[in-house]
């Protein structure tokens, strides 16, 4: 062991997927130092209550006071059964003692809530080194310090931030370097019917790191997509390796990375002691590994929720849109065009069928506004005009995907729910059987009530909330699908690094080299670069951009030209 703490190999033995499988499935949980006066302890109790696991709570407090009716033991050694997990509410100066006492009775898993470690200067950093060394000595898997814990719906939710239920079980795994974001993230996800397989707040990552949980989730059969909130990449090479493994499995990875600005980097350092990475390098690495990068919490949750549920992706960008709002049609057309979708015209046969079914004043075009004329018709119909139009446009060979804007559902269970539920069941069947992938969204991002949330979950419909968030999430998924096979074909070596050349030859030319020649020469020494292609025409450039993905940069490549921007030879942030 070095003065800097235990080596990575020693720590890795504590954080393997097998160890984390046991860590995230505790039956008996000891709350050490818990009291009803502590908001942290009350939150943990409420989280465990939401998963129905309060019978497994054991309380340790020298005061002997009961905790929500649970008698407290004076020490962990006084408990009748050995806990699977210890959650420490003690201050930083008492953490080491509490861990030793827990280990003495067979505890091998712990969550450390206390702050005052690597984010608190050199003294705190030294305290964190000692904590990591102690974990190796005790053979104990430790989440934290400065961690709120984890949420695993249906199993346990020892989490120090208030969680408003219910906890929806889903196929999205979430790893956060800032646990307090859950107070905003989880209610937003609940309101959109998005559940998770696991949410883990890693804190300062003294032992269990974000990459350890990432690896666990890639292997987890209940997880179909992984969302990461990162303030820094402490293990960049391992991240790239894991991201490629996820790509091979078909498990999309969505990242919200803080620290794009200098102010953001300073904030990240102050929060967990993280060293924020250069954002341009991070962005290039994400693209090279097939990672979806997002810019806001709302985009993070919306995109990750779709990626965890959608099983079909289009092989092109020709989009059909069906709605009953003229204004919505216009907004969707703008947003879809900005995201690179082609709102091509429908076939004459489809147009004829729609003209026969819609009012004569309806404009039969794409996007299609079926109008609200059906609302004045007498009688009831299981389907709505937009549902019938969806079936017609999805069957049109002119389209690769279809987007359906759903008429608002009742927030509360209606007295006569038969019509609503028959319509949603029919829509779900239509979407499943459609020749092309079908997506459903609402015009605005409003939270769903319990009744519509359960109805959509029961029928398997994932409703995207809001035009920009919804179309943006679809665009992220389409780009991920388009880039996956080329990245896999290029192989792991290309995604990870350039092969080394023992003695790269010196370039023949003198003076200012072309960027292409410089890249080849530096690549021989193992210097990694963002993906690039050398082309000789505008059409070749467009095709290369489609292969590499957007946004793209176009540069003049000419030996002797030192300042390309001075002659207009650089164009940035091309989206199409």
C-alpha positions in Angstrom: 0.0 0.0 0.0 1.4 3.4 -1.0 1.2 6.6 1.0 -1.6 7.7 -1.4 -3.8 4.8 -0.1 -4.5 1.3 -1.4 -3.9 0.5 -5.0 -6.7 0.1 -7.5 -6.4 -3.7 -7.7 -7.0 -4.0 -4.0 -10.0 -1.7 -4.1 -11.4 -3.5 -7.2 -11.7 -6.8 -5.2 -14.4 -5.0 -3.1 -16.4 -3.6 -6.0 -16.8 -6.5 -8.5 -20.3 -7.0 -10.0 -20.7 -10.0 -7.7 -19.9 -7.9 -4.6 -22.2 -5.2 -5.7 -25.0 -7.6 -6.4 -25.0 -8.5 -2.7 -24.5 -4.8 -1.7 -27.6 -3.7 -3.5 -29.8 -6.5 -2.1 -29.7 -6.1 1.7 -32.3 -7.8 3.8 -31.2 -6.4 7.2 -29.9 -2.9 7.4 -28.4 -1.3 10.5 -28.9 2.4 10.9 -25.9 3.5 13.0 -26.4 6.8 14.8 -30.0 7.2 13.6 -32.5 9.3 15.5 -35.9 10.8 14.8 -34.4 14.3 15.1 -32.2 13.6 12.0 -33.8 14.5 8.6 -31.3 12.2 7.0 -32.4 9.2 9.1 -36.1 10.0 8.6 -35.6 10.1 4.9 -33.8 6.7 4.9 -36.7 5.2 7.0 -39.3 6.6 4.5 -37.3 5.2 1.6 -37.2 1.8 3.2 -40.9 2.0 3.9 -41.7 2.7 0.3 -40.0 -0.6 -0.6 -41.8 -2.5 2.2 -38.5 -3.3 3.9 -38.9 -1.7 7.4 -39.0 -5.2 9.0 -35.3 -5.4 8.2 -34.3 -2.2 9.9 -32.1 -2.4 13.0 -31.2 0.8 14.9 -27.9 1.4 16.7 -27.7 4.4 19.0 -26.0 4.7 22.4 -28.9 6.7 23.7 -31.2 3.7 23.5 -34.1 5.8 22.2 -36.5 4.1 19.8 -36.6 5.1 16.2 -40.1 5.1 14.7 -41.1 2.5 17.2 -38.0 0.4 16.6 -35.9 -0.2 19.8 -32.3 0.9 19.5 -29.4 -1.2 20.5 -26.5 0.5 22.3 -24.0 -1.0 20.0 -24.0 -3.0 16.8 -22.7 -6.0 18.8 -25.9 -6.0 20.8 -28.1 -6.8 17.7 -29.6 -10.3 17.5 -28.7 -10.8 13.8 -25.9 -9.6 11.6 -26.9 -6.8 9.2 -26.2 -7.2 5.5 -25.6 -3.4 5.3 -24.7 -0.6 7.7 -25.8 2.9 7.0 -23.6 5.4 9.0 -25.1 8.7 10.2 -22.1 9.5 12.3 -19.7 12.4 11.8 -16.4 12.0 9.8 -14.3 11.6 13.0 -16.4 8.6 14.0 -16.6 6.8 10.7 -13.5 4.6 11.2 -14.6 3.4 14.6 -18.1 2.6 13.4 -16.8 0.6 10.4 -14.5 -1.5 12.6 -17.4 -2.2 15.0 -19.6 -3.2 12.1 -16.9 -5.5 10.6 -16.4 -7.2 13.9 -20.0 -8.6 13.7 -19.7 -9.6 10.1 -20.9 -6.6 8.2 -19.3 -6.3 4.8 -21.3 -3.5 3.2 -21.6 0.1 4.3 -23.0 3.5 3.2 -21.1 6.5 4.6 -23.2 9.7 4.6 -20.7 12.0 6.3 -19.0 14.8 4.4 -15.6 16.3 5.3 -13.4 14.1 3.2 -11.7 14.8 -0.2 -13.8 17.9 -0.7 -12.4 19.4 2.5 -8.8 20.2 1.6 -5.7 18.2 2.3 -6.8 17.0 5.8 -10.0 15.7 4.3 -8.2 14.0 1.5 -5.9 12.2 4.0 -9.0 11.1 5.9 -10.5 9.7 2.7 -7.2 7.8 2.0 -7.4 6.2 5.4 -11.1 5.3 4.8 -10.2 3.5 1.6 -7.3 1.7 3.3 -9.6 0.6 6.1 -12.1 -0.8 3.7 -9.4 -3.0 2.2 -8.3 -4.1 5.6 -11.8 -5.0 6.7 -12.9 -6.5 3.3 -15.8 -4.0 3.3 -17.6 -2.5 0.3 -18.2 1.1 1.1 -20.4 3.6 -0.8 -19.3 7.1 -0.1 -18.3 9.1 1.8 -20.6 12.0 1.1 -23.1 9.5 -0.3 -26.9 9.5 0.2 -27.1 5.8 -0.6 -29.1 4.0 -3.2 -32.6 3.2 -4.4 -33.6 -0.2 -5.8 -37.3 -0.4 -6.3 -38.9 -3.5 -4.9 -35.8 -4.3 -2.9 -34.6 -1.5 -0.6 -34.1 2.3 -0.7 -31.8 3.4 2.0 -31.5 6.9 0.7 -30.8 10.1 2.7 -32.7 12.5 0.4 -36.5 12.7 0.6 -38.2 10.4 -1.9 -41.8 10.9 -2.8 -43.3 7.6 -3.8 -44.3 5.5 -5.3 -41.0 4.0 -6.5 -41.5 2.8 -10.1 -39.5 -0.3 -11.1 -38.1 0.0 -14.6 -35.1 -0.9 -16.8 -33.1 2.3 -16.4 -30.0 2.2 -14.2 -28.9 5.6 -12.8 -25.5 6.5 -11.4 -25.0 9.9 -9.8 -22.0 11.8 -8.6 -24.4 14.2 -6.9 -27.0 12.4 -4.9 -29.0 15.5 -4.0 -30.1 15.8 -7.6 -32.6 13.0 -6.9 -34.9 15.6 -5.2 -35.5 17.0 -8.7 -34.8 14.0 -10.9 -37.1 11.3 -9.3 -40.3 13.4 -9.2 -39.7 14.4 -12.8 -39.2 10.7 -13.7 -42.3 9.6 -11.7 -44.5 12.2 -13.5 -43.4 10.7 -16.9 -43.9 7.1 -15.8 -40.2 6.3 -15.9 -39.0 3.7 -13.5 -35.5 2.5 -12.6 -33.7 -0.7 -11.9 -31.2 1.1 -9.6 -30.3 4.6 -8.6 -26.9 4.9 -6.8 -25.3 8.1 -5.5 -21.5 7.4 -5.3 -20.4 10.5 -3.4 -16.7 10.9 -3.2 -16.0 7.4 -4.5 -13.4 6.4 -1.9 -14.1 2.7 -2.6 -17.1 2.1 -4.9 -16.8 4.4 -7.9 -19.2 5.4 -10.6 -17.4 3.1 -13.0 -17.9 0.2 -10.6 -21.7 0.7 -10.6 -21.6 1.3 -14.4 -20.0 -2.1 -14.9 -22.5 -3.7 -12.5 -25.4 -2.2 -14.5 -24.0 -3.4 -17.9 -24.2 -6.9 -16.6 -27.5 -6.5 -14.8 -30.3 -8.3 -16.7 -32.9 -5.9 -15.3 -31.2 -2.9 -16.9 -31.6 -1.9 -20.5 -30.1 1.6 -20.5 -27.7 3.4 -18.1 -27.8 7.1 -17.2 -24.7 8.7 -15.6 -24.5 12.2 -14.0 -20.8 12.9 -13.9 -18.8 15.8 -12.5 -15.6 14.3 -13.6 -14.2 11.2 -15.3 -11.7 9.8 -12.7 -11.1 6.6 -14.8 -11.3 7.7 -18.5 -9.8 4.6 -20.0 -12.0 2.3 -18.0 -15.0 4.4 -19.0 -14.2 4.0 -22.6 -13.9 0.2 -22.2 -17.2 -0.1 -20.3 -19.0 2.2 -22.8 -17.9 -0.1 -25.6 -19.0 -3.1 -23.7 -22.4 -1.5 -23.3 -22.5 -0.7 -27.0 -21.8 -4.4 -27.7 -24.6 -5.4 -25.5 -27.0 -2.9 -27.0 -27.3 -1.0 -23.8 -27.5 2.8 -24.5 -25.4 5.0 -22.2 -26.7 8.6 -21.5 -24.5 11.1 -19.8 -25.2 14.4 -18.2 -21.7 15.8 -17.7 -21.2 18.9 -15.6 -18.2 21.2 -15.8 -18.5 22.5 -19.4 -17.5 26.0 -18.2 -14.7 27.2 -15.9 -17.3 28.0 -13.3 -18.8 24.6 -13.5 -15.4 23.0 -13.1 -14.8 25.0 -9.9 -18.2 24.0 -8.6 -17.5 20.3 -9.2 -14.2 20.5 -7.4 -15.8 22.1 -4.4 -18.6 19.6 -4.3 -16.8 16.2 -4.1 -13.1 17.1 -4.6 -13.4 16.0 -8.2 -11.0 17.2 -10.8 -13.1 18.3 -13.7 -12.0 17.2 -17.2 -11.4 19.2 -20.3 -14.8 19.3 -21.9 -13.8 19.2 -25.5 -11.8 16.0 -24.8 -14.7 14.5 -22.9 -17.1 15.3 -25.7 -14.9 13.7 -28.3 -14.5 10.6 -26.1 -18.2 10.2 -25.7 -18.8 10.4 -29.4 -16.1 7.9 -30.1 -17.6 5.4 -27.6 -21.2 5.8 -28.8 -22.3 7.6 -25.7 -25.4 10.0 -25.8 -24.6 13.3 -24.2 -27.4 15.6 -22.9 -27.4 19.1 -21.5 -30.1 19.3 -18.9 -31.8 17.2 -16.2 -35.1 17.2 -18.2 -33.3 16.0 -21.3 -31.4 13.4 -19.3 -34.5 11.8 -17.8 -36.6 12.0 -21.0 -33.8 10.6 -23.2 -32.8 7.9 -20.8 -36.4 6.9 -20.2 -37.0 6.4 -23.9 -33.7 4.5 -24.4 -34.7 2.1 -21.6 -38.0 1.2 -23.1 -37.8 1.6 -26.9 -37.0 -1.7 -28.7 -37.3 -0.6 -32.3 -35.4 2.1 -34.1 -35.8 3.3 -37.7 -33.2 2.8 -40.4 -33.8 6.2 -41.9 -35.0 9.7 -41.0 -38.2 10.0 -43.0 -40.7 11.0 -40.3 -44.5 11.1 -40.4 -46.3 13.1 -37.8 -50.0 12.8 -36.8 -51.7 15.3 -34.4 -55.0 17.1 -33.9 -53.3 20.5 -33.3 -52.5 22.8 -36.2 -50.1 24.9 -34.0 -48.6 21.7 -32.7 -47.9 20.5 -36.2 -46.0 23.7 -37.0 -43.9 23.4 -33.8 -43.1 19.7 -34.4 -42.1 20.4 -38.0 -39.6 23.1 -36.9 -38.2 20.9 -34.1 -38.0 17.7 -36.3 -36.3 19.6 -39.1 -33.7 21.1 -36.7 -32.9 17.5 -35.5 -32.3 16.3 -39.1 -35.5 14.5 -39.8 -37.1 14.6 -43.2 -40.8 15.4 -43.2 -41.4 14.0 -46.6 -44.8 14.0 -48.4 -47.0 11.0 -48.1 -47.8 8.7 -51.1 -50.8 9.6 -53.3 -52.6 6.5 -52.1 -52.3 7.4 -48.5 -53.3 10.9 -49.2 -56.5 9.7 -51.0 -57.4 7.5 -48.1 -57.0 10.3 -45.6 -59.0 12.7 -47.7 -61.9 10.2 -47.7 -61.7 9.9 -43.9 -61.1 13.5 -42.8 -63.3 16.6 -43.0 -63.1 18.4 -46.3 -61.4 21.4 -44.7 -58.5 19.3 -43.3 -55.1 19.8 -44.9 -53.8 16.4 -45.9 -50.0 16.9 -45.6 -47.2 15.9 -43.3 -47.3 16.8 -40.5 -51.0 15.8 -40.5 -53.5 17.8 -38.5 -56.7 15.7 -38.3 -58.5 18.7 -36.7 -60.8 18.7 -33.8 -64.0 18.2 -35.8 -64.5 14.7 -34.4 -65.3 16.3 -31.0 -68.7 17.6 -32.3 -69.7 14.2 -33.6 -72.5 12.3 -31.9 -71.8 8.8 -30.4 -68.7 7.2 -29.1 -65.8 5.6 -30.9 -63.1 3.4 -29.4 -60.5 5.0 -31.7 -59.8 8.7 -32.4 -59.1 10.1 -36.0 -55.4 10.5 -35.2 -55.2 6.8 -34.3 -56.7 5.8 -37.6 -54.4 8.2 -39.5 -51.5 6.8 -37.6 -52.2 3.3 -39.0 -52.4 4.7 -42.5 -49.2 6.7 -42.4 -47.2 4.0 -40.6 -48.1 1.7 -43.5 -46.9 4.2 -46.0 -43.5 3.0 -47.5 -42.5 6.7 -47.7 -41.7 6.7 -44.0 -39.2 5.2 -41.7 -40.9 6.2 -38.4 -44.1 7.8 -37.3 -44.8 10.2 -34.4 -48.2 10.3 -32.8 -49.3 13.2 -30.6 -51.7 11.8 -28.0 -54.9 13.5 -27.0 -54.8 14.3 -23.3 -55.8 11.5 -21.0 -57.9 12.0 -17.9 -55.7 12.6 -14.8 -58.1 10.8 -12.6 -59.9 7.6 -13.2 -63.2 8.3 -14.9 -66.5 6.9 -13.8 -66.8 5.1 -17.1 -63.3 4.1 -18.0 -64.1 1.5 -20.6 -63.9 3.8 -23.6 -60.6 5.3 -22.6 -59.0 2.0 -21.8 -60.2 0.3 -25.0 -58.8 3.2 -27.0 -55.4 3.0 -25.3 -55.3 -0.8 -25.7 -56.1 -0.4 -29.4 -53.4 2.3 -29.8 -50.9 0.1 -28.1 -51.7 -2.8 -30.4 -51.5 -0.5 -33.4 -48.0 0.8 -32.4 -46.7 -2.7 -31.7 -47.9 -4.0 -35.1 -46.9 -0.9 -37.1 -44.5 -1.6 -40.0 -42.2 1.1 -38.8 -41.2 2.3 -35.2 -44.0 4.4 -33.7 -43.5 7.0 -31.0 -46.1 8.9 -28.9 -45.7 12.3 -27.3 -47.7 15.1 -25.7 -47.5 18.7 -26.7 -46.2 19.8 -23.3 -44.2 18.1 -20.5 -46.8 17.8 -17.7 -46.7 15.2 -15.0 -49.0 12.2 -15.4 -51.5 11.3 -12.6 -51.5 7.9 -11.1 -54.4 6.7 -13.3 -52.9 7.6 -16.8 -49.4 6.5 -15.6 -50.7 3.0 -14.7 -52.8 2.7 -17.8 -49.9 3.5 -20.1 -47.6 1.2 -18.2 -50.1 -1.6 -18.4 -50.5 -1.3 -22.2 -46.8 -0.7 -22.8 -47.0 2.8 -24.2 -44.1 5.2 -23.4 -45.4 8.8 -23.6 -42.7 11.4 -24.3 -43.5 14.7 -22.5 -43.2 17.8 -24.6 -42.3 18.6 -28.2 -38.7 19.6 -27.9 -37.8 17.0 -25.2 -39.7 14.3 -27.1 -38.4 14.9 -30.6 -34.9 15.5 -29.1 -35.0 12.1 -27.3 -36.1 10.4 -30.5 -33.2 12.1 -32.4 -30.7 10.9 -29.7 -32.0 7.4 -30.1 -31.8 7.5 -33.9 -28.3 8.8 -33.9 -27.3 6.1 -31.4 -28.8 3.5 -33.6 -27.1 4.9 -36.8 -23.7 5.0 -35.2 -23.7 1.7 -33.3 -23.0 -0.7 -36.1 -20.2 1.4 -37.6 -18.6 1.8 -34.2 -18.9 -2.0 -33.6 -17.5 -2.7 -37.0 -14.5 -0.4 -36.4 -13.9 -2.5 -33.3 -12.8 -1.9 -29.7 -9.2 -1.0 -30.6 -10.4 1.9 -32.7 -12.8 3.1 -30.1 -10.2 2.9 -27.4 -6.9 4.0 -28.9 -4.7 4.1 -31.9 -2.3 1.2 -32.4 1.3 2.1 -31.6 4.0 2.1 -34.2 7.5 1.3 -33.0 9.3 3.8 -35.1 7.0 6.2 -36.9 8.7 7.6 -40.0 9.4 11.3 -40.1 7.3 13.2 -42.6 9.0 14.1 -45.8 7.7 17.7 -46.0 9.1 20.7 -44.2 7.3 23.7 -42.8 3.7 23.6 -41.8 2.2 20.2 -42.2 -1.3 19.4 -43.2 -3.5 18.3 -40.4 -4.0 14.9 -42.0 -0.3 14.2 -42.2 0.2 15.4 -38.6 -2.6 13.1 -37.3 -1.0 10.1 -39.0 2.4 10.8 -37.6 1.2 11.5 -34.0 -1.2 8.6 -34.2 1.8 6.4 -34.6 2.9 7.3 -31.1 -0.6 6.4 -29.7 -2.0 9.9 -29.5 -5.8 9.5 -29.7 -7.9 11.7 -32.0 -11.6 12.4 -32.6 -13.0 10.5 -35.6 -12.1 12.2 -38.9 -12.2 11.5 -42.6 -10.3 13.2 -45.5 -12.6 13.9 -48.4 -12.3 15.7 -51.7 -15.8 16.8 -52.5 -18.9 18.3 -50.9 -20.9 15.0 -51.4 -18.1 13.0 -49.9 -18.1 15.4 -46.9 -21.8 15.0 -46.4 -21.5 11.2 -46.5 -18.6 11.2 -44.0 -20.6 13.4 -41.6 -23.5 11.0 -41.8 -21.2 8.2 -40.9 -19.4 10.1 -38.1 -22.4 11.8 -36.6 -23.4 15.4 -35.8 -22.5 18.0 -34.9 -19.7 18.1 -37.3 -16.7 20.3 -38.2 -15.3 21.0 -41.7 -11.8 22.2 -42.2 -9.6 22.9 -45.1 -6.6 20.5 -45.2 -3.7 22.1 -47.0 0.1 21.9 -46.2 1.6 25.3 -45.5 -1.7 26.8 -44.2 -1.1 27.6 -40.6 -4.3 29.6 -39.8 -7.2 28.1 -41.5 -9.8 30.3 -39.8 -8.2 33.4 -41.3 -9.2 32.3 -44.8 -12.6 31.0 -43.8 -11.4 27.4 -43.9 -13.2 26.2 -40.7 -16.9 25.7 -40.2 -18.1 24.6 -36.7 -21.1 23.0 -35.2 -22.8 21.7 -38.4 -26.0 19.9 -37.5 -26.9 18.6 -41.0 
